[in-house]
Amino acid sequence: MDAEKNKVYVGVDLGGTNIRAGRIAGNRLEAQGVAPTPKEAKNQEETIEALSEVIRSVWNAEVRAIGVGVPSVVDRANGIVYNTVNIPHWEEVRLRELLEVRFHVPVYMDNDANCFALGERIFGVGRDFENFVGLTLGTGLGGGIIQKGQLLADANCGSGEFGMLPYQGHILEYFCSGSYFAHVWGVDGKEMYARAMRKDERALEAYRQLGEHIAAAIKIVVLTVDPEMIVFGGSVTAAHALFEESMYENLKDFAYPNSIKRLRIFFSELENPGLFGAASLCYGK
């Protein structure tokens, strides 16, 4: 961090609902902007222009590079984004080239869950761990793997996608995400949380069962990666007090109890993790 404290980067959190950008100097968020992601875009260019406008809203002459987190897989070597979730016409976008032409600084891109993990490594609890996994519990379940202090150097930006694994007749993120409440209980996640805060028994049971499913996700992570630590981020983690007890209870039957005993589990305390995570792609470059 010391080598980066005087450098200024822009981090971009590109989502299906909103585009957010922040100008970050060291560990300080100096400016931020947001705009809705175009829902009815007729082509890629409309969304690229909306993205560019949000970046311009936080831009100054000191910016050295741009980092972008996207809800998709990325060809890092060639700067291409594929099959971006909930963004029309983004089956194949040469995003690095398009942004570098506009802003004349290097552009780095990665999956948003990878950005979260890297952001924790630089700014959060991951500063104290060389080998860990960041799991995002949001609309879906994503993951980023840090090994030897760096993002895992995989072939197709697809490692850590634990949410896509088969589980109970569906996939894991069907039960381990904000969508779980609608899928299983027929209630929006925000409404379920409000009911739980009122001590509604059905809502409390929903969160108890969520803890069971998250414990299953942890077991999968330990069996495949065996990290020192797991850190959870995403909107669902704000309610961790409602599922944490059940989560730990359902880890007790793990086949290798010493692995669970040594495992550290945290819930992220980073503010604006999407912006800091994206900007972290620029660090050390």
Secondary structure, DSSP 8 states (H G I E B T S, - for coil): -GGGTT-EEEEEEE-SSEEEEEEEETTEEEEEEEEE--SS-SSHHHHHHHHHHHHHTT--TTEEEEEEEESSEEETTTTEEES-TT-TT-SEE-HHHHHHHHH-S-EEEEEHHHHHHHHHHHHSGGGG-SSEEEEEESSSEEEEEEETTEE---SSS-TT-GGGSEETTEEHHHHSSTHHIIIIISS-HHHHHHHHHTT-HHHHHHHHHHHHHHHHHHHHHHHHT--SEEEEESGGGGGHHHHHHHHHHTTTT-S-HHHHHH-EEEE---SSHHHHHHHGGGTT-
